[in-house]
Amino acid sequence: MAETEAALRTLAHNVRAARTRAGLSLDELGRRAKVSKGALVGLERAQGNPNFATLVRLADTLGVSVSALMEGPAEGRVRVVSADAVMPLWAGEKGGEARLMLTTTGPAPVEVWRWRLEPGEEYPSHPHQSGVVETVSVTAGQMVLVVDGTEYAVEAGQTATFDGDAPHTYRGSGSGTCHLIMTVHIPPGPVSPA
């Protein structure tokens, strides 16, 4: 319970700081990210339990990575992260999951994710801000990547890349579990006014 409260306090601090840096009011951030002002107020007070889609929309709108909203200050020059030390940010109905392992620092951060998808299980993603590029490298099994309505089969040993500003879906296929590493390359700076 204490870990959850600490994580919510870190998230609250990081959202407020990123919003302030971007020069956005709660109303404006809510409008751009399609999140209610009440939810944002609660979030900045370390209350509530935002879902993964909300975190992605906030991060995209603020021009930061999801983990930049969730991580505390860097603890050293080298970070080693164990998959079982990171809580899943998405859990599928058949047992799949997505874990945000880490995000690199610098003006154009890269998120590194570990995904597991069971056959037929899928995660539909909203389009990200312009300039976001995703790559998926399948390490075991098979998946179908759907980008803007077109399906692409990606198998173990294959890597696909695409611009993340279109609707996209990850779907497990074949007869076994699909394991993949996904990277999300985030352009520098907050999104300009819409």
One Martini backbone bead per residue (centre of mass of N, CA, C, O) as a GRO file, in nm:
protein
  194
    1MET     BB    1   0.057   0.063  -0.021
    2ALA     BB    2   0.302   0.259   0.002
    3GLU     BB    3   0.389   0.230  -0.295
    4THR     BB    4   0.133   0.349  -0.420
    5GLU     BB    5   0.147   0.625  -0.282
    6ALA     BB    6   0.427   0.702  -0.392
    7ALA     BB    7   0.351   0.680  -0.692
    8LEU     BB    8   0.127   0.899  -0.683
    9ARG     BB    9   0.311   1.131  -0.590
   10THR     BB   10   0.501   1.122  -0.831
   11LEU     BB   11   0.288   1.164  -1.048
   12ALA     BB   12   0.179   1.432  -0.946
   13HIS     BB   13   0.442   1.591  -0.966
   14ASN     BB   14   0.504   1.536  -1.273
   15VAL     BB   15   0.248   1.653  -1.395
   16ARG     BB   16   0.269   1.937  -1.278
   17ALA     BB   17   0.552   2.002  -1.394
   18ALA     BB   18   0.484   1.954  -1.697
   19ARG     BB   19   0.252   2.158  -1.711
   20THR     BB   20   0.416   2.405  -1.630
   21ARG     BB   21   0.633   2.389  -1.854
   22ALA     BB   22   0.396   2.405  -2.082
   23GLY     BB   23   0.176   2.626  -1.990
   24LEU     BB   24  -0.073   2.470  -1.854
   25SER     BB   25  -0.377   2.430  -1.775
   26LEU     BB   26  -0.609   2.223  -1.667
   27ASP     BB   27  -0.809   2.280  -1.892
   28GLU     BB   28  -0.613   2.249  -2.135
   29LEU     BB   29  -0.511   1.968  -2.077
   30GLY     BB   30  -0.787   1.832  -2.078
   31ARG     BB   31  -0.864   1.903  -2.367
   32ARG     BB   32  -0.616   1.774  -2.517
   33ALA     BB   33  -0.632   1.481  -2.349
   34LYS     BB   34  -0.921   1.396  -2.267
   35VAL     BB   35  -0.950   1.507  -1.958
   36SER     BB   36  -1.077   1.571  -1.678
   37LYS     BB   37  -1.044   1.808  -1.443
   38GLY     BB   38  -1.106   1.629  -1.197
   39ALA     BB   39  -0.891   1.415  -1.261
   40LEU     BB   40  -0.649   1.612  -1.251
   41VAL     BB   41  -0.681   1.710  -0.967
   42GLY     BB   42  -0.654   1.433  -0.837
   43LEU     BB   43  -0.379   1.362  -0.955
   44GLU     BB   44  -0.229   1.621  -0.827
   45ARG     BB   45  -0.328   1.486  -0.529
   46ALA     BB   46  -0.288   1.172  -0.525
   47GLN     BB   47  -0.556   1.070  -0.667
   48GLY     BB   48  -0.653   0.781  -0.771
   49ASN     BB   49  -0.663   0.564  -1.095
   50PRO     BB   50  -0.507   0.575  -1.364
   51ASN     BB   51  -0.504   0.477  -1.673
   52PHE     BB   52  -0.316   0.404  -1.941
   53ALA     BB   53  -0.455   0.590  -2.150
   54THR     BB   54  -0.428   0.848  -1.982
   55LEU     BB   55  -0.119   0.852  -1.963
   56VAL     BB   56  -0.069   0.869  -2.267
   57ARG     BB   57  -0.222   1.134  -2.322
   58LEU     BB   58  -0.058   1.309  -2.128
   59ALA     BB   59   0.222   1.258  -2.244
   60ASP     BB   60   0.166   1.355  -2.530
   61THR     BB   61   0.072   1.644  -2.453
   62LEU     BB   62   0.352   1.702  -2.282
   63GLY     BB   63   0.607   1.565  -2.426
   64VAL     BB   64   0.632   1.281  -2.279
   65SER     BB   65   0.682   1.014  -2.105
   66VAL     BB   66   0.540   0.789  -1.910
   67SER     BB   67   0.785   0.753  -1.714
   68ALA     BB   68   0.817   1.058  -1.650
   69LEU     BB   69   0.550   1.040  -1.472
   70MET     BB   70   0.660   0.783  -1.274
   71GLU     BB   71   0.944   0.872  -1.208
   72GLY     BB   72   1.195   0.931  -1.032
   73PRO     BB   73   1.488   1.010  -0.967
   74ALA     BB   74   1.785   0.949  -1.055
   75GLU     BB   75   2.033   0.705  -0.913
   76GLY     BB   76   2.230   0.683  -1.172
   77ARG     BB   77   2.420   0.597  -1.446
   78VAL     BB   78   2.302   0.303  -1.404
   79ARG     BB   79   2.031   0.098  -1.521
   80VAL     BB   80   1.870  -0.186  -1.371
   81VAL     BB   81   1.591  -0.383  -1.491
   82SER     BB   82   1.342  -0.583  -1.371
   83ALA     BB   83   1.051  -0.717  -1.469
   84ASP     BB   84   0.948  -0.798  -1.167
   85ALA     BB   85   0.982  -0.478  -1.067
   86VAL     BB   86   0.748  -0.420  -1.277
   87MET     BB   87   0.451  -0.302  -1.328
   88PRO     BB   88   0.182  -0.340  -1.496
   89LEU     BB   89  -0.006  -0.125  -1.729
   90TRP     BB   90  -0.113  -0.389  -1.876
   91ALA     BB   91  -0.402  -0.614  -1.887
   92GLY     BB   92  -0.520  -0.889  -2.017
   93GLU     BB   93  -0.784  -1.121  -2.050
   94LYS     BB   94  -0.549  -1.372  -2.108
   95GLY     BB   95  -0.256  -1.260  -1.959
   96GLY     BB   96  -0.146  -1.026  -2.066
   97GLU     BB   97   0.128  -0.772  -2.096
   98ALA     BB   98   0.267  -0.444  -1.989
   99ARG     BB   99   0.606  -0.315  -1.952
  100LEU     BB  100   0.776  -0.040  -1.829
  101MET     BB  101   1.110  -0.037  -1.793
  102LEU     BB  102   1.216   0.232  -1.953
  103THR     BB  103   1.371   0.564  -1.986
  104THR     BB  104   1.535   0.771  -2.152
  105THR     BB  105   1.731   1.039  -2.167
  106GLY     BB  106   1.658   1.352  -2.290
  107PRO     BB  107   1.510   1.522  -2.558
  108ALA     BB  108   1.467   1.208  -2.693
  109PRO     BB  109   1.304   0.975  -2.572
  110VAL     BB  110   1.301   0.617  -2.477
  111GLU     BB  111   1.090   0.355  -2.465
  112VAL     BB  112   1.085   0.038  -2.280
  113TRP     BB  113   0.912  -0.261  -2.365
  114ARG     BB  114   0.721  -0.541  -2.230
  115TRP     BB  115   0.547  -0.802  -2.402
  116ARG     BB  116   0.237  -1.001  -2.366
  117LEU     BB  117   0.061  -1.222  -2.597
  118GLU     BB  118  -0.218  -1.380  -2.657
  119PRO     BB  119  -0.413  -1.545  -2.845
  120GLY     BB  120  -0.634  -1.283  -2.956
  121GLU     BB  121  -0.498  -1.064  -2.814
  122GLU     BB  122  -0.553  -0.702  -2.756
  123TYR     BB  123  -0.411  -0.364  -2.829
  124PRO     BB  124  -0.551  -0.055  -2.856
  125SER     BB  125  -0.428   0.248  -2.999
  126HIS     BB  126  -0.387   0.558  -2.992
  127PRO     BB  127  -0.281   0.819  -3.127
  128HIS     BB  128  -0.004   0.995  -3.142
  129GLN     BB  129   0.205   1.216  -3.170
  130SER     BB  130   0.384   1.375  -3.373
  131GLY     BB  131   0.695   1.180  -3.415
  132VAL     BB  132   0.620   0.911  -3.324
  133VAL     BB  133   0.810   0.604  -3.283
  134GLU     BB  134   0.767   0.257  -3.346
  135THR     BB  135   0.886  -0.061  -3.217
  136VAL     BB  136   0.880  -0.420  -3.299
  137SER     BB  137   1.016  -0.714  -3.129
  138VAL     BB  138   1.003  -1.046  -3.186
  139THR     BB  139   1.102  -1.325  -2.970
  140ALA     BB  140   0.812  -1.477  -2.957
  141GLY     BB  141   0.612  -1.579  -3.184
  142GLN     BB  142   0.305  -1.401  -3.276
  143MET     BB  143   0.183  -1.115  -3.469
  144VAL     BB  144  -0.043  -0.838  -3.515
  145LEU     BB  145  -0.010  -0.542  -3.697
  146VAL     BB  146  -0.211  -0.246  -3.675
  147VAL     BB  147  -0.213   0.017  -3.928
  148ASP     BB  148  -0.457   0.197  -4.033
  149GLY     BB  149  -0.608  -0.105  -4.102
  150THR     BB  150  -0.338  -0.258  -4.149
  151GLU     BB  151  -0.197  -0.577  -4.176
  152TYR     BB  152   0.089  -0.727  -3.989
  153ALA     BB  153   0.310  -0.977  -3.986
  154VAL     BB  154   0.492  -1.083  -3.682
  155GLU     BB  155   0.782  -1.262  -3.608
  156ALA     BB  156   1.017  -1.427  -3.491
  157GLY     BB  157   1.292  -1.206  -3.562
  158GLN     BB  158   1.112  -0.956  -3.604
  159THR     BB  159   1.086  -0.608  -3.722
  160ALA     BB  160   0.888  -0.314  -3.661
  161THR     BB  161   0.799   0.009  -3.806
  162PHE     BB  162   0.625   0.322  -3.700
  163ASP     BB  163   0.401   0.567  -3.704
  164GLY     BB  164   0.212   0.675  -3.406
  165ASP     BB  165  -0.022   0.876  -3.555
  166ALA     BB  166  -0.184   0.611  -3.573
  167PRO     BB  167  -0.382   0.374  -3.553
  168HIS     BB  168  -0.312   0.090  -3.323
  169THR     BB  169  -0.243  -0.274  -3.306
  170TYR     BB  170  -0.202  -0.549  -3.084
  171ARG     BB  171  -0.181  -0.907  -3.182
  172GLY     BB  172  -0.217  -1.215  -3.105
  173SER     BB  173  -0.084  -1.513  -3.262
  174GLY     BB  174  -0.139  -1.819  -3.310
  175SER     BB  175  -0.060  -2.077  -3.048
  176GLY     BB  176   0.121  -1.876  -2.887
  177THR     BB  177   0.309  -1.681  -2.713
  178CYS     BB  178   0.384  -1.336  -2.729
  179HIS     BB  179   0.701  -1.176  -2.749
  180LEU     BB  180   0.798  -0.828  -2.685
  181ILE     BB  181   0.975  -0.541  -2.799
  182MET     BB  182   0.919  -0.197  -2.726
  183THR     BB  183   0.958   0.117  -2.887
  184VAL     BB  184   0.944   0.473  -2.796
  185HIS     BB  185   0.984   0.758  -2.991
  186ILE     BB  186   1.033   1.086  -2.866
  187PRO     BB  187   0.990   1.394  -2.920
  188PRO     BB  188   1.080   1.697  -2.861
  189GLY     BB  189   0.873   1.843  -2.667
  190PRO     BB  190   0.587   1.993  -2.666
  191VAL     BB  191   0.288   2.037  -2.778
  192SER     BB  192   0.134   2.226  -2.979
  193PRO     BB  193  -0.115   2.410  -3.030
  194ALA     BB  194  -0.453   2.329  -3.156
   0.00000   0.00000   0.00000
